[in-house]
Amino acid sequence: MDELALHLAREARRLGLDQEAPEATLSAFASLVLEELRAHGLLPDPAPEIGCWAQPRSSGN
């Protein structure tokens, strides 16, 4: 089993998701899963970095 699956399984157990869990706990776990998938490059980041072409506006006008 890969490291990501083990990590997510540990977090699910820690949050008590192997039993019935409150909606807030499920939401927290879903956020963690999405964050991990983005970190592994399996999902695109919804807020891409500003490219190097960005620069401050000139102060003179």
PyMOL Python script that loads the backbone (N, CA, C, O; Angstrom):
from pymol import cmd

cmd.read_pdbstr("""\
ATOM      1  N   MET A   1       0.859  -1.180   0.000  1.00  0.00           N
ATOM      2  CA  MET A   1       0.000   0.000   0.000  1.00  0.00           C
ATOM      3  C   MET A   1       0.900   1.236   0.000  1.00  0.00           C
ATOM      4  O   MET A   1       1.927   1.255   0.678  1.00  0.00           O
ATOM      5  N   ASP A   2       0.526   2.251  -0.744  1.00  0.00           N
ATOM      6  CA  ASP A   2       1.393   3.425  -0.833  1.00  0.00           C
ATOM      7  C   ASP A   2       1.263   4.325   0.395  1.00  0.00           C
ATOM      8  O   ASP A   2       0.335   4.194   1.193  1.00  0.00           O
ATOM      9  N   GLU A   3       2.206   5.225   0.517  1.00  0.00           N
ATOM     10  CA  GLU A   3       2.300   6.103   1.699  1.00  0.00           C
ATOM     11  C   GLU A   3       1.080   7.015   1.847  1.00  0.00           C
ATOM     12  O   GLU A   3       0.627   7.253   2.966  1.00  0.00           O
ATOM     13  N   LEU A   4       0.547   7.523   0.747  1.00  0.00           N
ATOM     14  CA  LEU A   4      -0.623   8.407   0.808  1.00  0.00           C
ATOM     15  C   LEU A   4      -1.822   7.675   1.391  1.00  0.00           C
ATOM     16  O   LEU A   4      -2.521   8.213   2.249  1.00  0.00           O
ATOM     17  N   ALA A   5      -2.064   6.454   0.931  1.00  0.00           N
ATOM     18  CA  ALA A   5      -3.195   5.675   1.444  1.00  0.00           C
ATOM     19  C   ALA A   5      -3.041   5.406   2.940  1.00  0.00           C
ATOM     20  O   ALA A   5      -4.011   5.515   3.690  1.00  0.00           O
ATOM     21  N   LEU A   6      -1.840   5.057   3.377  1.00  0.00           N
ATOM     22  CA  LEU A   6      -1.599   4.821   4.807  1.00  0.00           C
ATOM     23  C   LEU A   6      -1.829   6.088   5.620  1.00  0.00           C
ATOM     24  O   LEU A   6      -2.431   6.047   6.693  1.00  0.00           O
ATOM     25  N   HIS A   7      -1.349   7.208   5.102  1.00  0.00           N
ATOM     26  CA  HIS A   7      -1.528   8.491   5.796  1.00  0.00           C
ATOM     27  C   HIS A   7      -3.008   8.835   5.939  1.00  0.00           C
ATOM     28  O   HIS A   7      -3.456   9.237   7.013  1.00  0.00           O
ATOM     29  N   LEU A   8      -3.763   8.675   4.857  1.00  0.00           N
ATOM     30  CA  LEU A   8      -5.187   8.990   4.899  1.00  0.00           C
ATOM     31  C   LEU A   8      -5.942   8.029   5.820  1.00  0.00           C
ATOM     32  O   LEU A   8      -6.866   8.446   6.518  1.00  0.00           O
ATOM     33  N   ALA A   9      -5.566   6.772   5.831  1.00  0.00           N
ATOM     34  CA  ALA A   9      -6.213   5.805   6.723  1.00  0.00           C
ATOM     35  C   ALA A   9      -5.940   6.144   8.186  1.00  0.00           C
ATOM     36  O   ALA A   9      -6.837   6.047   9.024  1.00  0.00           O
ATOM     37  N   ARG A  10      -4.708   6.540   8.496  1.00  0.00           N
ATOM     38  CA  ARG A  10      -4.378   6.942   9.880  1.00  0.00           C
ATOM     39  C   ARG A  10      -5.199   8.156  10.297  1.00  0.00           C
ATOM     40  O   ARG A  10      -5.727   8.208  11.408  1.00  0.00           O
ATOM     41  N   GLU A  11      -5.301   9.132   9.395  1.00  0.00           N
ATOM     42  CA  GLU A  11      -6.080  10.337   9.710  1.00  0.00           C
ATOM     43  C   GLU A  11      -7.557  10.005   9.896  1.00  0.00           C
ATOM     44  O   GLU A  11      -8.205  10.543  10.793  1.00  0.00           O
ATOM     45  N   ALA A  12      -8.087   9.130   9.062  1.00  0.00           N
ATOM     46  CA  ALA A  12      -9.494   8.731   9.184  1.00  0.00           C
ATOM     47  C   ALA A  12      -9.748   8.071  10.540  1.00  0.00           C
ATOM     48  O   ALA A  12     -10.746   8.360  11.201  1.00  0.00           O
ATOM     49  N   ARG A  13      -8.845   7.191  10.946  1.00  0.00           N
ATOM     50  CA  ARG A  13      -9.000   6.545  12.262  1.00  0.00           C
ATOM     51  C   ARG A  13      -8.858   7.560  13.384  1.00  0.00           C
ATOM     52  O   ARG A  13      -9.615   7.526  14.354  1.00  0.00           O
ATOM     53  N   ARG A  14      -7.892   8.463  13.256  1.00  0.00           N
ATOM     54  CA  ARG A  14      -7.670   9.478  14.300  1.00  0.00           C
ATOM     55  C   ARG A  14      -8.911  10.348  14.487  1.00  0.00           C
ATOM     56  O   ARG A  14      -9.251  10.722  15.610  1.00  0.00           O
ATOM     57  N   LEU A  15      -9.585  10.668  13.382  1.00  0.00           N
ATOM     58  CA  LEU A  15     -10.785  11.500  13.438  1.00  0.00           C
ATOM     59  C   LEU A  15     -12.043  10.707  13.807  1.00  0.00           C
ATOM     60  O   LEU A  15     -13.124  11.278  13.952  1.00  0.00           O
ATOM     61  N   GLY A  16     -11.895   9.404  13.955  1.00  0.00           N
ATOM     62  CA  GLY A  16     -13.037   8.580  14.316  1.00  0.00           C
ATOM     63  C   GLY A  16     -13.963   8.279  13.155  1.00  0.00           C
ATOM     64  O   GLY A  16     -15.149   8.020  13.358  1.00  0.00           O
ATOM     65  N   LEU A  17     -13.434   8.310  11.941  1.00  0.00           N
ATOM     66  CA  LEU A  17     -14.273   8.081  10.770  1.00  0.00           C
ATOM     67  C   LEU A  17     -14.569   6.609  10.539  1.00  0.00           C
ATOM     68  O   LEU A  17     -15.329   6.263   9.635  1.00  0.00           O
ATOM     69  N   ASP A  18     -13.971   5.734  11.351  1.00  0.00           N
ATOM     70  CA  ASP A  18     -14.325   4.326  11.251  1.00  0.00           C
ATOM     71  C   ASP A  18     -15.634   4.051  11.994  1.00  0.00           C
ATOM     72  O   ASP A  18     -16.123   2.921  12.026  1.00  0.00           O
ATOM     73  N   GLN A  19     -16.193   5.117  12.594  1.00  0.00           N
ATOM     74  CA  GLN A  19     -17.507   5.100  13.232  1.00  0.00           C
ATOM     75  C   GLN A  19     -18.285   6.269  12.649  1.00  0.00           C
ATOM     76  O   GLN A  19     -17.778   6.969  11.773  1.00  0.00           O
ATOM     77  N   GLU A  20     -19.488   6.489  13.113  1.00  0.00           N
ATOM     78  CA  GLU A  20     -20.261   7.629  12.621  1.00  0.00           C
ATOM     79  C   GLU A  20     -19.607   8.920  13.126  1.00  0.00           C
ATOM     80  O   GLU A  20     -19.240   9.023  14.296  1.00  0.00           O
ATOM     81  N   ALA A  21     -19.467   9.894  12.235  1.00  0.00           N
ATOM     82  CA  ALA A  21     -18.763  11.132  12.572  1.00  0.00           C
ATOM     83  C   ALA A  21     -19.630  12.336  12.225  1.00  0.00           C
ATOM     84  O   ALA A  21     -20.459  12.279  11.317  1.00  0.00           O
ATOM     85  N   PRO A  22     -19.424  13.442  12.973  1.00  0.00           N
ATOM     86  CA  PRO A  22     -20.161  14.679  12.659  1.00  0.00           C
ATOM     87  C   PRO A  22     -19.760  15.240  11.296  1.00  0.00           C
ATOM     88  O   PRO A  22     -18.684  14.944  10.776  1.00  0.00           O
ATOM     89  N   GLU A  23     -20.642  16.047  10.739  1.00  0.00           N
ATOM     90  CA  GLU A  23     -20.405  16.633   9.417  1.00  0.00           C
ATOM     91  C   GLU A  23     -19.118  17.457   9.383  1.00  0.00           C
ATOM     92  O   GLU A  23     -18.393  17.429   8.388  1.00  0.00           O
ATOM     93  N   ALA A  24     -18.830  18.187  10.456  1.00  0.00           N
ATOM     94  CA  ALA A  24     -17.618  19.013  10.493  1.00  0.00           C
ATOM     95  C   ALA A  24     -16.365  18.145  10.391  1.00  0.00           C
ATOM     96  O   ALA A  24     -15.385  18.547   9.764  1.00  0.00           O
ATOM     97  N   THR A  25     -16.388  16.976  10.992  1.00  0.00           N
ATOM     98  CA  THR A  25     -15.245  16.065  10.926  1.00  0.00           C
ATOM     99  C   THR A  25     -15.070  15.527   9.516  1.00  0.00           C
ATOM    100  O   THR A  25     -13.951  15.433   9.012  1.00  0.00           O
ATOM    101  N   LEU A  26     -16.174  15.177   8.885  1.00  0.00           N
ATOM    102  CA  LEU A  26     -16.108  14.704   7.498  1.00  0.00           C
ATOM    103  C   LEU A  26     -15.579  15.791   6.571  1.00  0.00           C
ATOM    104  O   LEU A  26     -14.800  15.517   5.658  1.00  0.00           O
ATOM    105  N   SER A  27     -16.006  17.013   6.811  1.00  0.00           N
ATOM    106  CA  SER A  27     -15.542  18.139   6.000  1.00  0.00           C
ATOM    107  C   SER A  27     -14.039  18.358   6.183  1.00  0.00           C
ATOM    108  O   SER A  27     -13.323  18.618   5.215  1.00  0.00           O
ATOM    109  N   ALA A  28     -13.564  18.252   7.424  1.00  0.00           N
ATOM    110  CA  ALA A  28     -12.135  18.421   7.700  1.00  0.00           C
ATOM    111  C   ALA A  28     -11.329  17.340   6.991  1.00  0.00           C
ATOM    112  O   ALA A  28     -10.265  17.616   6.436  1.00  0.00           O
ATOM    113  N   PHE A  29     -11.832  16.113   7.009  1.00  0.00           N
ATOM    114  CA  PHE A  29     -11.130  15.017   6.336  1.00  0.00           C
ATOM    115  C   PHE A  29     -11.116  15.222   4.820  1.00  0.00           C
ATOM    116  O   PHE A  29     -10.096  14.990   4.171  1.00  0.00           O
ATOM    117  N   ALA A  30     -12.242  15.654   4.260  1.00  0.00           N
ATOM    118  CA  ALA A  30     -12.305  15.913   2.826  1.00  0.00           C
ATOM    119  C   ALA A  30     -11.297  16.996   2.434  1.00  0.00           C
ATOM    120  O   ALA A  30     -10.642  16.888   1.398  1.00  0.00           O
ATOM    121  N   SER A  31     -11.173  18.024   3.248  1.00  0.00           N
ATOM    122  CA  SER A  31     -10.197  19.088   2.969  1.00  0.00           C
ATOM    123  C   SER A  31      -8.776  18.543   2.998  1.00  0.00           C
ATOM    124  O   SER A  31      -7.950  18.887   2.153  1.00  0.00           O
ATOM    125  N   LEU A  32      -8.500  17.688   3.980  1.00  0.00           N
ATOM    126  CA  LEU A  32      -7.178  17.078   4.079  1.00  0.00           C
ATOM    127  C   LEU A  32      -6.881  16.230   2.847  1.00  0.00           C
ATOM    128  O   LEU A  32      -5.780  16.296   2.301  1.00  0.00           O
ATOM    129  N   VAL A  33      -7.853  15.434   2.406  1.00  0.00           N
ATOM    130  CA  VAL A  33      -7.660  14.584   1.226  1.00  0.00           C
ATOM    131  C   VAL A  33      -7.358  15.441  -0.004  1.00  0.00           C
ATOM    132  O   VAL A  33      -6.434  15.137  -0.759  1.00  0.00           O
ATOM    133  N   LEU A  34      -8.126  16.505  -0.208  1.00  0.00           N
ATOM    134  CA  LEU A  34      -7.889  17.379  -1.359  1.00  0.00           C
ATOM    135  C   LEU A  34      -6.512  18.031  -1.293  1.00  0.00           C
ATOM    136  O   LEU A  34      -5.817  18.138  -2.304  1.00  0.00           O
ATOM    137  N   GLU A  35      -6.123  18.466  -0.097  1.00  0.00           N
ATOM    138  CA  GLU A  35      -4.803  19.083   0.083  1.00  0.00           C
ATOM    139  C   GLU A  35      -3.693  18.096  -0.256  1.00  0.00           C
ATOM    140  O   GLU A  35      -2.729  18.449  -0.936  1.00  0.00           O
ATOM    141  N   GLU A  36      -3.827  16.864   0.217  1.00  0.00           N
ATOM    142  CA  GLU A  36      -2.820  15.839  -0.063  1.00  0.00           C
ATOM    143  C   GLU A  36      -2.761  15.503  -1.557  1.00  0.00           C
ATOM    144  O   GLU A  36      -1.675  15.351  -2.116  1.00  0.00           O
ATOM    145  N   LEU A  37      -3.914  15.388  -2.193  1.00  0.00           N
ATOM    146  CA  LEU A  37      -3.928  15.092  -3.620  1.00  0.00           C
ATOM    147  C   LEU A  37      -3.274  16.205  -4.421  1.00  0.00           C
ATOM    148  O   LEU A  37      -2.566  15.936  -5.391  1.00  0.00           O
ATOM    149  N   ARG A  38      -3.504  17.452  -4.024  1.00  0.00           N
ATOM    150  CA  ARG A  38      -2.837  18.579  -4.697  1.00  0.00           C
ATOM    151  C   ARG A  38      -1.337  18.536  -4.460  1.00  0.00           C
ATOM    152  O   ARG A  38      -0.553  18.776  -5.378  1.00  0.00           O
ATOM    153  N   ALA A  39      -0.934  18.228  -3.223  1.00  0.00           N
ATOM    154  CA  ALA A  39       0.489  18.179  -2.888  1.00  0.00           C
ATOM    155  C   ALA A  39       1.212  17.091  -3.671  1.00  0.00           C
ATOM    156  O   ALA A  39       2.398  17.228  -3.973  1.00  0.00           O
ATOM    157  N   HIS A  40       0.510  16.014  -4.002  1.00  0.00           N
ATOM    158  CA  HIS A  40       1.100  14.931  -4.787  1.00  0.00           C
ATOM    159  C   HIS A  40       0.965  15.167  -6.294  1.00  0.00           C
ATOM    160  O   HIS A  40       1.366  14.323  -7.095  1.00  0.00           O
ATOM    161  N   GLY A  41       0.400  16.314  -6.674  1.00  0.00           N
ATOM    162  CA  GLY A  41       0.264  16.646  -8.085  1.00  0.00           C
ATOM    163  C   GLY A  41      -0.840  15.871  -8.790  1.00  0.00           C
ATOM    164  O   GLY A  41      -0.860  15.799 -10.019  1.00  0.00           O
ATOM    165  N   LEU A  42      -1.760  15.291  -8.023  1.00  0.00           N
ATOM    166  CA  LEU A  42      -2.837  14.499  -8.608  1.00  0.00           C
ATOM    167  C   LEU A  42      -4.074  15.327  -8.910  1.00  0.00           C
ATOM    168  O   LEU A  42      -4.955  14.882  -9.647  1.00  0.00           O
ATOM    169  N   LEU A  43      -4.148  16.526  -8.348  1.00  0.00           N
ATOM    170  CA  LEU A  43      -5.224  17.480  -8.627  1.00  0.00           C
ATOM    171  C   LEU A  43      -4.586  18.842  -8.848  1.00  0.00           C
ATOM    172  O   LEU A  43      -3.573  19.160  -8.225  1.00  0.00           O
ATOM    173  N   PRO A  44      -5.162  19.644  -9.720  1.00  0.00           N
ATOM    174  CA  PRO A  44      -4.610  20.988  -9.915  1.00  0.00           C
ATOM    175  C   PRO A  44      -4.923  21.870  -8.707  1.00  0.00           C
ATOM    176  O   PRO A  44      -5.942  21.692  -8.040  1.00  0.00           O
ATOM    177  N   ASP A  45      -4.058  22.793  -8.447  1.00  0.00           N
ATOM    178  CA  ASP A  45      -4.261  23.761  -7.366  1.00  0.00           C
ATOM    179  C   ASP A  45      -5.282  24.790  -7.833  1.00  0.00           C
ATOM    180  O   ASP A  45      -5.101  25.385  -8.896  1.00  0.00           O
ATOM    181  N   PRO A  46      -6.359  25.019  -7.064  1.00  0.00           N
ATOM    182  CA  PRO A  46      -7.380  25.964  -7.518  1.00  0.00           C
ATOM    183  C   PRO A  46      -6.910  27.422  -7.538  1.00  0.00           C
ATOM    184  O   PRO A  46      -7.518  28.260  -8.204  1.00  0.00           O
ATOM    185  N   ALA A  47      -5.841  27.724  -6.819  1.00  0.00           N
ATOM    186  CA  ALA A  47      -5.317  29.093  -6.784  1.00  0.00           C
ATOM    187  C   ALA A  47      -3.880  29.067  -7.301  1.00  0.00           C
ATOM    188  O   ALA A  47      -2.940  29.037  -6.506  1.00  0.00           O
ATOM    189  N   PRO A  48      -3.699  29.079  -8.611  1.00  0.00           N
ATOM    190  CA  PRO A  48      -2.330  29.008  -9.148  1.00  0.00           C
ATOM    191  C   PRO A  48      -1.490  30.215  -8.725  1.00  0.00           C
ATOM    192  O   PRO A  48      -2.000  31.310  -8.487  1.00  0.00           O
ATOM    193  N   GLU A  49      -0.221  29.976  -8.645  1.00  0.00           N
ATOM    194  CA  GLU A  49       0.723  31.035  -8.288  1.00  0.00           C
ATOM    195  C   GLU A  49       0.729  32.119  -9.359  1.00  0.00           C
ATOM    196  O   GLU A  49       0.496  31.851 -10.538  1.00  0.00           O
ATOM    197  N   ILE A  50       0.996  33.334  -8.933  1.00  0.00           N
ATOM    198  CA  ILE A  50       1.154  34.432  -9.889  1.00  0.00           C
ATOM    199  C   ILE A  50       2.493  34.239 -10.575  1.00  0.00           C
ATOM    200  O   ILE A  50       3.510  34.015  -9.919  1.00  0.00           O
ATOM    201  N   GLY A  51       2.489  34.327 -11.886  1.00  0.00           N
ATOM    202  CA  GLY A  51       3.703  34.085 -12.650  1.00  0.00           C
ATOM    203  C   GLY A  51       4.749  35.181 -12.474  1.00  0.00           C
ATOM    204  O   GLY A  51       4.473  36.226 -11.885  1.00  0.00           O
ATOM    205  N   CYS A  52       5.918  34.940 -12.974  1.00  0.00           N
ATOM    206  CA  CYS A  52       7.025  35.886 -12.834  1.00  0.00           C
ATOM    207  C   CYS A  52       6.797  37.148 -13.647  1.00  0.00           C
ATOM    208  O   CYS A  52       7.503  38.140 -13.467  1.00  0.00           O
ATOM    209  N   TRP A  53       5.798  37.118 -14.557  1.00  0.00           N
ATOM    210  CA  TRP A  53       5.503  38.287 -15.367  1.00  0.00           C
ATOM    211  C   TRP A  53       4.837  39.381 -14.535  1.00  0.00           C
ATOM    212  O   TRP A  53       4.813  40.540 -14.950  1.00  0.00           O
ATOM    213  N   ALA A  54       4.299  39.034 -13.375  1.00  0.00           N
ATOM    214  CA  ALA A  54       3.623  40.032 -12.538  1.00  0.00           C
ATOM    215  C   ALA A  54       4.650  40.970 -11.938  1.00  0.00           C
ATOM    216  O   ALA A  54       5.713  40.536 -11.494  1.00  0.00           O
ATOM    217  N   GLN A  55       4.341  42.232 -11.924  1.00  0.00           N
ATOM    218  CA  GLN A  55       5.240  43.220 -11.324  1.00  0.00           C
ATOM    219  C   GLN A  55       4.401  44.359 -10.754  1.00  0.00           C
ATOM    220  O   GLN A  55       3.267  44.567 -11.185  1.00  0.00           O
ATOM    221  N   PRO A  56       4.946  45.091  -9.797  1.00  0.00           N
ATOM    222  CA  PRO A  56       4.180  46.199  -9.209  1.00  0.00           C
ATOM    223  C   PRO A  56       3.862  47.263 -10.255  1.00  0.00           C
ATOM    224  O   PRO A  56       4.609  47.446 -11.216  1.00  0.00           O
ATOM    225  N   ARG A  57       2.767  47.947 -10.062  1.00  0.00           N
ATOM    226  CA  ARG A  57       2.411  49.067 -10.951  1.00  0.00           C
ATOM    227  C   ARG A  57       3.384  50.202 -10.754  1.00  0.00           C
ATOM    228  O   ARG A  57       3.926  50.390  -9.665  1.00  0.00           O
ATOM    229  N   SER A  58       3.603  50.954 -11.805  1.00  0.00           N
ATOM    230  CA  SER A  58       4.495  52.103 -11.672  1.00  0.00           C
ATOM    231  C   SER A  58       3.781  53.195 -10.878  1.00  0.00           C
ATOM    232  O   SER A  58       2.565  53.357 -10.983  1.00  0.00           O
ATOM    233  N   SER A  59       4.537  53.928 -10.096  1.00  0.00           N
ATOM    234  CA  SER A  59       3.943  54.968  -9.248  1.00  0.00           C
ATOM    235  C   SER A  59       3.686  56.262 -10.029  1.00  0.00           C
ATOM    236  O   SER A  59       2.862  57.076  -9.613  1.00  0.00           O
ATOM    237  N   GLY A  60       4.371  56.458 -11.137  1.00  0.00           N
ATOM    238  CA  GLY A  60       4.170  57.670 -11.920  1.00  0.00           C
ATOM    239  C   GLY A  60       3.075  57.510 -12.960  1.00  0.00           C
ATOM    240  O   GLY A  60       2.880  56.431 -13.520  1.00  0.00           O
ATOM    241  N   ASN A  61       2.363  58.604 -13.207  1.00  0.00           N
ATOM    242  CA  ASN A  61       1.308  58.527 -14.206  1.00  0.00           C
ATOM    243  C   ASN A  61       1.161  59.844 -14.920  1.00  0.00           C
ATOM    244  O   ASN A  61       0.315  59.975 -15.804  1.00  0.00           O
TER     245      ASN A  61
END
""", "prot")
cmd.dss("prot")
cmd.show_as("cartoon", "prot")
cmd.util.cbc("prot")
cmd.orient("prot")
